[in-house]
Amino acid sequence: MSLFSVANSNNLPEQSQISYKLSELGNRIEAAGKYLKIDQLREDLKRLEFELQDPNLWSDADRGVNITTEYGKTKSEIEFIDLLHDRLQEAILLFEMGTEDGEEGFLQVAEEIVDALTEIERKLDEVELLTLFSGEYDGKDAIAEIHAGAGGTDAQDWAEMMLRMYLRWAEKKGFRVELDEVTPGQEAGILSATFIVSGPYAYGMLAAERGVHRLVRMSPFNSKHTRETSFASIEVTPFLTDISTEIDLDDKDLRIDTYRSHGAGGQHINVTDSAVRITHLPTGIVVSCQNERSQHQNKAKAMQILTAKLIERQREEHLLELQALSGPREKVEWGSQIRSYVLAPYQQIKDARSQVETGNVEAVLDGDLDAFMLGYLRWQRQNDNNG
């Protein structure tokens, strides 16, 4: 019912309001189709279906993966628009049938129509999210790293809470998550965790979360249960699967250590005896992987992560060079939190950049992060336009 103001004693919208909303959503679906280039997608789908019938498709594994991935994405986007269109036509038909039977007939179908329009609007909001992605790697998968910061045991517990929050978010989005490394805390929680999130625009969304997150609560780890502040951070890097030509790694620049993997209570990882830690000596970047079945697989995955991080480092250095040439720009001070999570004495989560806030702390910690991500992307676009 959030789409409409309450207009009568039955808490249902007036016919004119529904009629207006039907028209508005029809225009938005048409705009979404243009943004997604639906006509071109239908042509692409025909081409891809033809290529999938090639008996030699998988003689080149990379080509097979690329074609099937593109086919799945193209088909999904077409089905998305077609579903919205069909759902809207059903709502229009229901509205016409209801209004033909007068006020009583309208009231019988109004709630069902509102539910349908609410669903359509929510899905259209997802399309709007896509329009906010403009970065080169926004459509890629993401490597995420969580690190406990200041705050002792509370911070390590907060890091584990953040890990759960992002894993729940990914689960709700239908994304695939690969948890590659978890280092448990001394008493509770975790010191760090590395995981890969695979799904449409995973990097573009998770990049909105990059930075320091501040938690304020009554500590469960001291005898007086006093109010404590703790910090944890999340770093996000695009996961690039095709990296063969992106960067060269010299073996003499690498220190490779193997060790026995360990998890927090066994709940995070499949314990093996072949964990791998790779240190890139020139930069000091360290990556670990312990969740694959063999040392060889762990080393291969760690090399992928290391390469992606080095590429991101080069990109950031290039941006700093460009900023130096164009003059100083106002930036958020290094180390300041991007978001505060206050659990006591009141409950509120507020983003310091977009000013998006909510009192529903439990839902956010359970993975309802889309409002904050969307708010950040809008804030970022506005700043880019003003800059």
N, C-alpha and C positions, 0 to 999 in steps of 0.2 A: 504493500500500500504506500510505499515511500514515493512513488511516482506522482501521486495525485494528492491534492488537499482534500480533507474530508468535506463532503458536500451535502450529505443528508444523514438522516437518523440511522441508516443501515451501515454507516461508515464506508459507503461505496461512492465512487466518483460519478459525476453527472455524465449523461450521454455525450454532451458537447466536449467534455474533457477527454473522454476515451476517443472520440472521433479525431480530435486534434492530435492526440498521442499516436494514433494509428498513422496519420499523415506524416507526422514528424519522424517516426521510426522508419517509414517507407523511404523518406528522403535520406536518412542516415545509412540505410542498407545500400541504397544506390551509390552514395558517396564511398562507402566501404568497398563496394565492388570496383569502383574506379581506382581507388587507392591500391587495391590488390591486383589491378589489371586483370580482371576476371576473364575477359575475352582472350587475352594472350595466354592466360593459364590454361584455358580449354584447348588451345592449339598445342601448347607445350605438352599437355597430358596425352594427346593423340600421338605425338612424336615419341614420348617416353614409353607408352604402351607398345609401340612398334619396336623400339630398341630392346625392351624386355623380352620380346619373342625371339631375339637373336640367339641361336643355339651356342654361339661362341662368346656370349656375354661374359661369362666367368673365366674365360681363358686369361683375361686381364683382371685380377682381383680388384685393383683400385677402381677400374672403370665400372665393374659390377657394383661395388659399394656406392660409388658416386651416382650411378643411374638409379639404383633402388632408393637411395636417400632422397634424391630430387623428386622421384615419382611419389614417394610417400608425402613429402612436404606439399607438392603441387596438388595432389588429390585431396589432402586435408584442407587446404585453403579453399578449394572449389566447394567441397562439401560443407564447409563452414558457412559460406555465403548462401548456398542453396538451402541449407537448413533454416537459416534466418528468414529467407524469402518464403519458404513453405509455412513456417510457423506464423509469420505475419498474415499470410493469406488465410490460414485457418482462423486466426483471431478476427480478421475482417468478416469472414463468412459467419462466424458465431455472432458477431456484433449485429450484422444485418438481420440474421434470423431472430435475434432477441428483440431488436427494435420494432420488427414487424408485429410482434405480439404485445406492443404497448409497454407501459411501465412495469407491469408484473413480469412480463417475459424478459425485459432487460435486466431486472434485478436477479433473475434466476441464472443468468450467464455472466453477469458483470464481474464476479469474483474470479471466475475462470479466465476471463479476458485479461484482467489485471495481472494474474499470475503469469500468463503468457507474455505480456508486454514487459513485465519486470525481468523475465528471463532474457528476452531479446535485448533489452537495454543493457543488461549486465554483459552479454556477449559483445555488444557493440563497444562497450568500454574497453574490452580486451583489444579490439581493433585499434582504438585510439592509442592504446599503449604502444602498439607497433609503430604508429606514426611518429612516436617520440624517439625512436631509435635511429641515430644518425652516425654512430661510430663505426669504424671499419670492421671491428670484431664483435659488434653487438649481437649478431646472430649466432655466434659460436657457443660451444660449451664452455664451462668455467672451471678453473681450479680455485678452490677456496681454502684459505688457511686461517684458523682461529688460534690466537695466542692470549694466554692470561697475562694481565698487566699488574699494575699496582693494586694492592689489597690482600696479599697473602692468600690464605686458604679460601677466603670469600671470592677473590678474583678467579681462582682456579675452578671453584664451583660455578661461578658466573660464566666462565668459558664453556663449561659442559652444558649449562643451560642454553647458551647461544648455539652450540652445536646441535642440540635437540631441536631448537627453534627452526634452524635452517633445514635440517633433515625433514621436519614435519612440513615446512613450506614446500620443499621439493616434492614430497609425497603427495600433497594436495594438488600440485600442478601436474602430476602424472609424469614427473621427470625421473630419470634414472640416476641413482647416486652410487658412486664407488668410493668407499671410505678407505683411503690408502695408508693412513698413519694416525695413530693416537698415542700421545705420551701422557700417562696418568699423573695426577698431582701427588704431592707427598702425603697428604692426609685425605683429601677428597678432590673430586673434580678432575680436570685435565690441565696440563701445561700447554698442550698444543694439539691440533688435529689438522689433517689435510684430507680434502675430499674433492671429487670431481663430479660436477652436476651436468648431466647431458639432457638437453631439451631445447625447443625453439627459443632463442633469445635468452638462454640461461645467463650468459655473461652480461648482456645488456641490463638485465634485471638485477643480478647480484652486485654489479658494479655500483649500484645505488647505495649499497650497504657498506661499502668500503670505508674503513676508518675506525675510530675508537668509540666504543659503546660504554656508557656509564650506568651502573646499577646502584640504587640507594634502597636499603632495606634493613630490617632488624636482623642482625647476624645470627645464624643458627650455630656459629662456631666459637662463640665465646660465652662464658658462664653468665654474664650479665645481659646477654642478648641486646646489646646496644645497637643504635643505628650506625651502619657502616656504609662507606662508599667504596666501590671497587670498579675496576676497569678491565675490559678485554677488547681485543681488536680483531677485525677480519680483513684479510688481504684477498683480493680477487684478481686473477690473471686469466686471459682468454686461453683456452686449451686448443692448440693448433695441431691437428692430426697430420697435416701435410707440411712437414718442417724440414724436408730434406735439403731444400735450397735456401732456407731462411738464414741459417747461421752455421758456422763451422766450429766444432769443438775439438781442441787439441788434447790428446790423452795426457800430456804432461801437465795440463792445467787442472786435472781432476784427481781428487783423492777419493777412492772408493773403499768404504768400510762395510763389513757384514757383521750382523749381530742377531741375537735371538729376539724376535718380536715379542711385544708385551701389550696387554690391553688393560683397560679399567674394568676389573672384575670379569673380563672375558666377554663383555657384552658388545664391544665395538668391532672386534676383528676376529678373523680366523687365525689362531696362533700358528706360526710356522717357525722353522729354525733358519730361515734364509732371508731375513730383512736386509735391506741395502740402504746405506746412507752415502750420498755423493756430495762432495764439497767442491765448488768451483773456486779454485784458489785465487784467481785474479780479482774476483768480486766478493768473495766470502759467502756467496749464496749456498745454502745447504738445503737439500731435499732428501726426503726419506720415503721409502715405500716398503710395506710389510704385509700387504694383504693378498698378494698373488701367491700362486701355489709353488713357485720355484724361485730360486735366487736369480735365474736368468730372466724370468718374467718381471720380478721386482726391479731388477736393474734396468730393463727396457722401459718400464713405466716411469721410473725415477728420471731417466734420461729425457723422456718426453716432457716431464714437468719442468726439469731444469732448463731445457731449451726454450720452452714457452716463457719461463720467467726471464731468461736472458733477452729474448725478443722484446718483452714488455719493458725491460729496463732500458734497452736501446731506444724504444719509442719515447719513453719518458724523458730520457736525456736529450733527445732531439727537440721535444716540446720545450724543455727548459732553455735550450739554445735559441729557439724562435722567440720565446718570451723575453730573453735578455736583449735580443735585437729590437724588439718592439717596445721596450721600456717596462718598468715595473707595473704589476697589476695587483690589485687588492686580493689577498688570498686568506683563507681560513688559517689561523695560526697552527703550526705543526703541533700535533699531540692533543689538540682540543677535541672533545667528544662531538660526534655528529648527532648523537641521540642520547637522551636520558630516560632511564626506566626507573620510576619512583614507585616503590611498593609500600613505603611507610614514611611519614605518618598518613599520607593519602596515596591514592593510586592514579598514576598518570604516566603516559609515555609521550614524549614530545621530541620532534626532530628539530635540531637547531638551525637547519638550513631552510627547509620548506615551511616550517612552523606547523606541519601536520601534527595533530595530537589526538589522543583517545584516552578514555578512562577504563577501557576494556583490556586491562593488562593481561588477563588470563588468555584471551583469544590471541593476542599478539605473540605471547610466549609459546603458544601452541601452533604458530606458523602463519597467522593471518597478517602478512606483511605487504600485500599488494598495494594498500592505500598509501603506505610510506614510500614504496618504490615509485608509484605513479606520481606522488607529490614531489619527490625529488626530481624526476625526469621533467616535470612541468617547470619546476624552479630552475633547473639547468637550462632548459630551452629559453626561458624568459631572460636569464642572465646572458646567454649567448646572443640573443637578439638585442639586448641593451648594450652589450659590450662591443 
